[in-house]
Amino acid sequence: GKRARDEKKAAARGEEGGGAKPERKAQKLGSWHPKATLVKGAQVDKDAPISLCLFYQYVVPLWSEARREAAISFVTTKGEDLNLGGRIRVAREGFNATVSGTAEGVRAFTEALRGFDDHFKQTDFKYIDGLNADKAFKDLKIIPVAELVFYGLQSEKMLTLGTGGEHLTPAEYHEKMKQSDTVIIDVRNSYEAAIGRFQKQEKEGGAEWVDPKMRKSTDFMPWLSKEETRKQLEGKQVLMYCTGGVRCERASILVKNQLGDAVKGVYQLQGGIEKYLQEFPDGGYWAGKNKVFDKRESFGVGGPNGVGGV
């Protein structure tokens, strides 16, 4: 009767009272990305807080194709077992990921990754706990990519260009922003910079903020190659930042390779804006909102749940 039909529908949604939870099973995403994997139906208790974990990890030497496939299989199985949602980009050069679940679930996942590959023993896992349940991803997507951040350069070529910038903790970066011979390159897209950025240090005679006005990451190299860019950066300490740090990893290599001794040094914010705002809850030199690529959408000082959620 009607009650049986209602319970069946509730079970499909994973709601209490709907009987057993539906089994999660990996499937392909379809023609738009035929090699991607989708695990549907992460179960979320709407009355309990959830956690996010943001992380990336580059691997050197590059994984073989077989090792990358093993990594995809591993995170697919673990994601199913631990009832995680999220997005995981997997390349031969590593991972870029945001996952959601219980606080215990996301930590069990990261601990499993450390066991899977030693590279993850040095990963900076950024946990955001105590978020509303509507900030959880409804499914888990594992997406094979050529580059974690698409600069249009092969991973093998990038490894020949040298090392990236020196990583500074949020406290060290904050101090460096006070210095007058510094510039800050915003390695995000311009629509992200439009709603929030580092700017309060400028009022104190600190670092000048520089916006490459990018619409996508492949715009970075043409901007960096301009003579006016070189003049703007010459003789300066170059600070770089992005949302969580991953975009700075390759961008800082490009800056060092392109400008070399013309600049006094290249530095990047360890953990990105996400980590900085955790360590400077009053905002520090940040003003506005931080655009993020999860269900929070964007968040500012004092509002960790952000403006999004379904």
Beta strands, then each sheet from edge to edge (+ up, - down):
strand 1: 26-28
strand 2: 37-40
strand 3: 50-58
strand 4: 85-91
strand 5: 94-101
strand 6: 126-131
strand 7: 139-144
strand 8: 166-168
strand 9: 182-186
strand 10: 196-198
strand 11: 208-210
strand 12: 237-241
strand 13: 265-269
strand 14: 286-288
strand 15: 290-291
strand 16: 298-299
sheet 1: 1+ 2- 7+ 4+ 5- 3+ 6-
sheet 2: 8+ 13+ 12+ 9+ 11+
sheet 3: 10+ 14-
sheet 4: 15+ 16-
end
